[in-house]
Amino acid sequence: MHRIHVVGGGFAGLTAAITAAESGAPVTLYEAHRTLGGRARTAGGPYLTNEGPHALYRHGPHWAWLARRGLLGQVVSVPLLEGARFRFRRAGVLRRTPPAALLRLARHRAGAAPVDADFHGWAAGLIGEDHARAAAHFVGAGLFHHDPGALSAAFVQERFRRLASLPPEARYPVGGWARLVERMAGHARGLGVRVETSARVDGGTLAGLARNGPLIVATSLDAARTLLDDAALTWDSGRSALVDIAVRERRGDAFVVSDLDAPGWIERFTAQDPTLAPAGEQLIQGQFPIAPGAPRADGVARAEQLLDLGFPGWRGRTTWRGEALATGRTGAVDRPGTTWRDRPSVVRGDGVFLAGDQVAAPGLLSEVSFTSGLEAATLALRAAGPRTRTPPAPGTRLTPRRRDGETPRRQEAETPARQGRGGGDAR
């Protein structure tokens, strides 16, 4: 069996490496940075920040896969008392509950929302213009996009239902996402995966690897476009200002403030995991989508407005602060008339496969990385030759189903998927 090469040590790359190694394939994983994880990295030091607000969603396909392998580790949900401190900004004022119209909208199946219409127009026909805008702003937390209402109604509604589900799906790895990455990396090494960090791969090196066995490129879509010299590797993503703040404890601080006046979300992560900050301090992380060309300061200003409402006196209590801008690193978004099937294919030809959070795979946030990593590994195993063991069932078959009236597209290499881009989502 030929060696399988995986370029990129984030969630998609680790999933692919583990899946291939479990079938007995020799695997080498290359990561350009000193640490693994990609967008699932957690900063070191006293404040264990993820790259923006992150959570695992327990109804996603990765949950059972991780649990079966003992890789979930300790995960926590929000304590009831803290959950009662969830707040919504509506018309400039903090409120304890969302508009009832949003709860009505959440009852509509994702399949009832049209692919070819925008979310705002579809939702407005059900709950009115103002409430449709509020719903779009709420779901912005799971899209990292400045105008969720302009995206495909089917795409947005699927995410709206999951983010609004009760009880909440979100779970949090204790100690940050880096602990999950460490468990996955340890499992991969235990299966015989050769992990090479600080191993930067360029186009020439990549071509050499591809000549010696199946190759899985599990990087950002921008990096994959350069590595593979393929201008077709593009897809829409979001652009968000990320704001992290540590403050001294104060009774009565909000747990979450969800902005219904504009896309934005701020969350006190020490509410569920006190290990993320020193004793007596609280760690708050937020993300605020901004339009192309808008300065990061616009998002930061909106973050400060929510902090003023949900965390009175936060300026005088601040012990640490960080800011960043995430561009094209927050997962795929689908515009009207498109679905995940229209994104860049996992299959690139000549034994090269693609994985990541902007490729042709279903799911919410990090689930796209997971399902594409699983599929890329399954296809790479077929290309590698005879197996020593039968691989575990991938769990999610990515065979596209054509929409009514759509001309069937040619399948590539007779794979189970027409596959034409994390740390997470991960929210």
C-alpha positions as CSV (number, residue, x, y, z in Angstrom):
1,M,0.0,0.0,0.0
2,H,1.3,3.4,-0.9
3,R,1.9,6.0,1.8
4,I,-0.8,8.6,2.2
5,H,0.4,12.2,2.7
6,V,-1.7,14.7,4.6
7,V,-0.8,18.4,4.4
8,G,-2.3,20.4,7.2
9,G,-2.7,19.4,10.8
10,G,-6.0,21.0,11.7
11,F,-9.3,19.2,12.5
12,A,-9.7,18.1,8.8
13,G,-6.1,16.8,8.5
14,L,-6.2,15.0,11.8
15,T,-9.5,13.4,10.9
16,A,-8.1,12.2,7.6
17,A,-4.9,10.9,9.1
18,I,-6.7,8.9,11.8
19,T,-9.2,7.5,9.3
20,A,-6.5,6.3,6.9
21,A,-4.2,4.9,9.7
22,E,-7.1,3.0,11.2
23,S,-7.3,1.1,7.9
24,G,-3.6,0.1,8.1
25,A,-2.3,2.7,5.7
26,P,1.1,4.3,6.3
27,V,0.4,8.0,6.8
28,T,2.6,11.1,7.1
29,L,1.0,14.4,8.3
30,Y,2.8,17.7,7.6
31,E,2.0,20.8,9.6
32,A,3.7,24.2,8.8
33,H,3.4,25.5,12.4
34,R,5.1,24.2,15.5
35,T,1.7,23.1,16.9
36,L,-1.2,21.2,15.4
37,G,-4.8,22.4,15.3
38,G,-5.3,25.1,12.7
39,R,-8.3,27.2,13.7
40,A,-8.7,24.7,16.6
41,R,-5.6,26.0,18.4
42,T,-5.9,27.4,21.9
43,A,-3.5,30.2,23.0
44,G,-1.1,29.4,25.8
45,G,-0.6,31.5,28.9
46,P,-3.1,32.4,31.6
47,Y,-5.9,33.1,29.2
48,L,-6.8,30.0,27.1
49,T,-8.5,31.7,24.2
50,N,-9.7,29.8,21.1
51,E,-9.6,31.6,17.7
52,G,-13.0,33.2,18.3
53,P,-16.0,31.7,20.0
54,H,-15.9,27.9,19.6
55,A,-18.2,25.0,20.5
56,L,-18.8,21.4,19.6
57,Y,-22.4,20.6,18.5
58,R,-23.5,17.2,19.9
59,H,-25.8,16.4,17.1
60,G,-23.1,16.7,14.5
61,P,-21.4,13.6,12.9
62,H,-18.1,14.2,14.6
63,W,-19.6,13.8,18.1
64,A,-20.2,10.1,17.9
65,W,-17.0,9.5,16.0
66,L,-14.9,11.2,18.6
67,A,-16.8,9.5,21.5
68,R,-16.2,6.0,20.0
69,R,-12.5,6.6,20.0
70,G,-12.4,8.1,23.5
71,L,-11.3,11.5,22.0
72,L,-14.0,13.8,23.3
73,G,-12.5,13.9,26.8
74,Q,-14.2,16.1,29.3
75,V,-16.8,18.4,27.8
76,V,-19.2,20.6,29.6
77,S,-22.5,22.4,28.9
78,V,-23.6,25.6,30.4
79,P,-24.9,25.4,34.0
80,L,-28.6,26.3,34.3
81,L,-27.9,29.3,36.4
82,E,-25.5,30.8,33.9
83,G,-27.8,29.9,31.0
84,A,-30.5,32.0,32.6
85,R,-28.1,35.0,32.0
86,F,-28.4,34.7,28.2
87,R,-29.4,38.1,26.9
88,F,-30.5,39.6,23.6
89,R,-29.9,43.2,22.4
90,R,-33.1,44.4,20.6
91,A,-33.7,48.0,19.7
92,G,-30.6,49.0,21.8
93,V,-31.9,47.4,25.0
94,L,-31.0,44.1,26.7
95,R,-33.8,41.6,26.9
96,R,-34.1,38.2,28.6
97,T,-36.0,36.5,25.8
98,P,-35.9,36.7,22.0
99,P,-39.0,37.8,20.0
100,A,-41.6,34.9,19.9
101,A,-41.5,35.2,16.1
102,L,-37.9,33.8,16.2
103,L,-39.1,30.7,18.1
104,R,-41.9,30.2,15.5
105,L,-39.3,30.4,12.7
106,A,-37.1,27.8,14.4
107,R,-40.0,25.3,14.0
108,H,-39.8,25.4,10.2
109,R,-37.7,22.5,8.8
110,A,-34.6,23.4,7.0
111,G,-35.9,21.4,4.0
112,A,-38.9,23.8,3.8
113,A,-36.6,26.8,3.0
114,P,-35.7,27.3,-0.6
115,V,-32.2,27.0,-2.0
116,D,-32.8,29.6,-4.6
117,A,-34.2,32.4,-2.4
118,D,-32.4,34.6,0.1
119,F,-33.1,34.0,3.8
120,H,-34.4,37.5,4.6
121,G,-37.0,37.4,1.8
122,W,-38.2,33.9,2.7
123,A,-38.3,34.6,6.5
124,A,-40.0,37.9,6.0
125,G,-42.9,36.1,4.3
126,L,-43.3,34.1,7.5
127,I,-42.6,36.4,10.4
128,G,-42.3,39.9,8.9
129,E,-39.5,42.2,7.9
130,D,-38.2,43.3,11.3
131,H,-38.3,39.8,12.8
132,A,-36.6,38.4,9.7
133,R,-33.7,40.8,10.2
134,A,-33.4,39.9,13.9
135,A,-33.3,36.2,12.9
136,A,-30.6,36.8,10.4
137,H,-28.6,38.8,13.0
138,F,-29.0,36.0,15.5
139,V,-27.7,33.3,13.2
140,G,-24.7,35.5,12.3
141,A,-23.0,33.9,15.3
142,G,-22.8,30.6,13.3
143,L,-22.0,32.1,10.0
144,F,-19.4,34.9,10.7
145,H,-21.0,36.8,7.9
146,H,-22.0,40.5,7.9
147,D,-25.3,39.9,5.9
148,P,-26.8,36.5,6.7
149,G,-30.1,37.6,5.2
150,A,-28.6,37.7,1.7
151,L,-27.5,34.0,1.8
152,S,-29.4,31.0,0.7
153,A,-32.6,30.5,2.8
154,A,-32.0,26.7,3.0
155,F,-28.4,27.2,4.1
156,V,-29.2,29.8,6.8
157,Q,-32.4,28.0,8.1
158,E,-30.5,24.8,8.8
159,R,-28.0,26.7,10.9
160,F,-30.7,28.8,12.5
161,R,-32.6,25.8,13.7
162,R,-29.5,24.2,15.3
163,L,-28.3,27.4,17.0
164,A,-31.8,28.0,18.4
165,S,-32.4,24.4,19.5
166,L,-33.5,23.6,23.1
167,P,-31.8,22.3,25.0
168,P,-28.7,23.8,23.3
169,E,-26.5,21.5,21.3
170,A,-23.3,23.4,22.2
171,R,-20.7,21.6,24.4
172,Y,-17.2,22.9,25.3
173,P,-13.9,20.9,25.7
174,V,-12.5,21.6,29.1
175,G,-9.2,23.5,28.7
176,G,-10.0,24.7,25.2
177,W,-10.0,23.1,21.8
178,A,-6.2,22.4,22.1
179,R,-7.0,19.6,24.5
180,L,-9.2,17.9,21.8
181,V,-6.4,18.4,19.3
182,E,-3.9,16.9,21.6
183,R,-6.0,13.8,22.1
184,M,-6.5,13.4,18.3
185,A,-2.8,13.9,17.7
186,G,-1.9,11.3,20.4
187,H,-4.4,8.8,18.9
188,A,-2.9,9.4,15.4
189,R,0.6,8.8,16.6
190,G,-0.6,5.6,18.4
191,L,-1.9,4.4,15.1
192,G,1.5,4.9,13.5
193,V,1.0,8.3,11.8
194,R,4.2,10.1,11.3
195,V,3.6,13.7,12.4
196,E,6.0,16.4,11.2
197,T,5.5,19.9,12.5
198,S,7.3,23.0,11.3
199,A,7.2,21.3,8.0
200,R,6.3,23.9,5.4
201,V,5.3,22.4,2.1
202,D,5.5,24.4,-1.1
203,G,4.2,23.6,-4.6
204,G,7.3,21.8,-5.6
205,T,7.3,19.6,-2.5
206,L,3.6,18.9,-2.9
207,A,4.2,17.7,-6.5
208,G,6.9,15.3,-5.2
209,L,4.6,13.9,-2.5
210,A,1.8,13.4,-5.0
211,R,4.1,11.2,-7.2
212,N,4.6,8.9,-4.2
213,G,1.1,8.2,-3.1
214,P,-2.3,9.7,-2.5
215,L,-2.2,13.3,-1.2
216,I,-4.8,15.0,1.0
217,V,-4.5,18.8,1.1
218,A,-6.2,19.8,4.4
219,T,-5.3,23.5,4.5
220,S,-7.4,26.7,4.2
221,L,-8.8,27.1,0.7
222,D,-6.6,30.1,0.0
223,A,-3.5,28.0,0.9
224,A,-4.8,25.1,-1.2
225,R,-5.3,27.4,-4.2
226,T,-1.6,28.4,-4.1
227,L,-0.3,24.9,-3.3
228,L,-2.2,23.3,-6.1
229,D,-2.0,26.3,-8.5
230,D,-5.7,26.0,-9.1
231,A,-7.6,29.3,-9.5
232,A,-10.9,27.4,-9.3
233,L,-10.4,26.8,-5.5
234,T,-12.5,29.7,-4.3
235,W,-15.7,30.0,-2.3
236,D,-17.4,32.7,-0.2
237,S,-16.6,33.0,3.5
238,G,-17.0,35.6,6.2
239,R,-15.0,38.4,7.7
240,S,-15.2,39.0,11.5
241,A,-13.6,41.1,14.1
242,L,-12.6,38.9,17.1
243,V,-12.5,40.4,20.5
244,D,-11.1,38.7,23.6
245,I,-11.3,40.3,27.1
246,A,-10.5,39.1,30.6
247,V,-12.2,41.0,33.5
248,R,-12.3,40.7,37.2
249,E,-15.4,38.8,38.4
250,R,-18.6,40.6,39.1
251,R,-21.9,39.1,40.1
252,G,-24.7,39.6,37.6
253,D,-22.5,39.6,34.4
254,A,-24.3,38.2,31.4
255,F,-23.4,34.8,30.0
256,V,-24.1,35.6,26.4
257,V,-25.2,38.8,24.7
258,S,-26.6,38.0,21.2
259,D,-27.1,41.1,19.1
260,L,-30.4,41.2,17.2
261,D,-29.7,44.7,15.9
262,A,-26.7,43.6,13.9
263,P,-24.7,40.4,13.6
264,G,-22.7,39.9,16.7
265,W,-22.1,37.6,19.7
266,I,-20.2,37.9,22.9
267,E,-19.9,35.0,25.4
268,R,-18.3,34.5,28.8
269,F,-16.6,31.2,28.4
270,T,-15.5,30.8,32.0
271,A,-19.2,30.4,32.8
272,Q,-18.9,26.8,31.8
273,D,-15.1,26.3,32.1
274,P,-13.4,28.3,34.9
275,T,-10.0,26.8,33.9
276,L,-9.7,29.2,31.0
277,A,-8.7,32.2,33.1
278,P,-7.0,32.7,36.5
279,A,-9.1,32.5,39.6
280,G,-11.2,35.6,40.2
281,E,-11.2,36.5,36.5
282,Q,-13.7,35.9,33.6
283,L,-12.8,35.3,30.0
284,I,-15.1,36.8,27.4
285,Q,-14.8,36.1,23.6
286,G,-16.8,37.7,20.9
287,Q,-17.1,37.9,17.1
288,F,-18.6,40.7,15.1
289,P,-18.9,40.2,11.3
290,I,-18.0,43.2,9.1
291,A,-18.4,43.9,5.4
292,P,-15.6,43.6,2.9
293,G,-13.4,46.7,3.2
294,A,-14.8,47.8,6.6
295,P,-12.1,48.4,9.3
296,R,-11.8,46.0,12.2
297,A,-12.5,49.0,14.4
298,D,-16.1,48.9,13.3
299,G,-16.6,45.4,14.8
300,V,-14.6,46.3,17.9
301,A,-16.9,49.3,18.5
302,R,-20.0,47.0,18.3
303,A,-18.3,44.6,20.8
304,E,-17.8,47.5,23.2
305,Q,-21.5,48.4,23.0
306,L,-22.5,44.8,24.0
307,L,-19.9,44.8,26.8
308,D,-21.4,48.1,28.1
309,L,-24.8,46.4,28.2
310,G,-23.9,43.0,29.5
311,F,-20.8,43.6,31.6
312,P,-21.2,47.0,33.5
313,G,-17.9,48.6,34.5
314,W,-15.9,46.2,32.3
315,R,-13.4,48.9,31.3
316,G,-12.3,49.3,34.9
317,R,-12.2,45.6,35.5
318,T,-10.2,44.6,32.4
319,T,-7.0,42.7,33.1
320,W,-6.2,41.6,29.5
321,R,-7.4,42.2,26.0
322,G,-6.8,40.9,22.5
323,E,-8.2,41.7,19.0
324,A,-7.9,40.1,15.6
325,L,-9.5,40.0,12.2
326,A,-10.6,36.7,10.7
327,T,-10.9,36.9,6.9
328,G,-11.8,33.8,4.9
329,R,-11.1,31.6,7.9
330,T,-14.6,31.1,9.2
331,G,-16.1,28.4,6.9
332,A,-18.1,28.4,3.8
333,V,-21.3,30.4,3.2
334,D,-23.7,29.5,0.4
335,R,-25.5,32.1,-1.6
336,P,-28.9,31.7,-3.2
337,G,-28.9,29.0,-5.9
338,T,-25.9,27.1,-4.4
339,T,-25.5,24.3,-1.8
340,W,-22.5,22.5,-0.4
341,R,-22.5,20.3,-3.5
342,D,-21.4,23.4,-5.5
343,R,-18.3,24.1,-3.5
344,P,-14.8,22.9,-4.6
345,S,-14.7,19.2,-4.9
346,V,-12.9,16.9,-2.5
347,V,-11.6,15.0,-5.6
348,R,-8.9,17.0,-7.5
349,G,-7.7,14.3,-9.8
350,D,-4.4,12.3,-10.1
351,G,-4.7,11.0,-6.5
352,V,-5.0,14.5,-4.9
353,F,-7.9,15.2,-2.5
354,L,-9.1,18.3,-0.7
355,A,-10.4,18.7,2.9
356,G,-11.4,21.7,5.0
357,D,-14.2,23.9,6.0
358,Q,-15.0,25.4,2.5
359,V,-15.2,22.2,0.4
360,A,-18.1,20.1,-0.9
361,A,-19.3,18.6,2.4
362,P,-22.3,19.1,4.5
363,G,-22.5,20.3,8.1
364,L,-22.2,23.2,10.5
365,L,-18.8,24.9,10.9
366,S,-16.2,22.3,12.0
367,E,-18.5,19.5,10.8
368,V,-17.6,20.4,7.2
369,S,-13.9,19.9,8.0
370,F,-14.7,16.6,9.6
371,T,-16.9,15.1,6.9
372,S,-14.6,16.3,4.1
373,G,-11.6,14.8,6.0
374,L,-13.4,11.5,6.4
375,E,-14.3,11.4,2.7
376,A,-10.9,12.4,1.5
377,A,-9.3,9.7,3.6
378,T,-11.8,7.0,2.3
379,L,-11.0,8.0,-1.3
380,A,-7.3,8.2,-0.7
381,L,-7.4,4.6,0.7
382,R,-9.0,3.4,-2.5
383,A,-6.3,5.1,-4.5
384,A,-3.5,3.7,-2.2
385,G,-4.1,0.1,-3.2
386,P,-4.9,-3.1,-1.1
387,R,-5.8,-2.4,2.5
388,T,-4.7,-4.4,5.5
389,R,-7.9,-3.7,7.3
390,T,-11.4,-2.6,6.3
391,P,-11.9,1.1,7.2
392,P,-14.7,2.1,9.5
393,A,-17.8,3.3,7.8
394,P,-17.4,7.0,7.2
395,G,-20.9,7.7,8.5
396,T,-21.7,10.4,6.1
397,R,-22.0,9.6,2.4
398,L,-21.5,12.7,0.3
399,T,-23.2,11.5,-2.9
400,P,-24.9,14.6,-4.3
401,R,-28.6,14.3,-5.0
402,R,-29.7,16.4,-7.9
403,R,-32.4,18.9,-7.4
404,D,-35.6,18.6,-9.4
405,G,-35.0,19.7,-13.0
406,E,-31.2,19.8,-12.6
407,T,-29.1,18.1,-15.2
408,P,-27.0,15.3,-13.6
409,R,-23.3,16.2,-13.4
410,R,-20.5,13.9,-14.5
411,Q,-19.1,11.9,-11.6
412,E,-15.3,12.1,-11.2
413,A,-13.4,8.8,-11.1
414,E,-16.5,6.9,-10.1
415,T,-16.1,8.1,-6.5
416,P,-19.1,8.1,-4.1
417,A,-19.1,11.8,-4.2
418,R,-18.9,14.6,-6.7
419,Q,-16.6,16.7,-4.7
420,G,-15.8,19.5,-6.9
421,R,-13.0,24.7,2.3
422,G,-11.6,25.4,11.4
423,G,-10.6,25.8,14.7
424,G,-13.9,25.2,14.4
425,D,-16.3,26.0,14.6
426,A,-16.4,25.2,15.6
427,R,-18.4,28.2,16.2
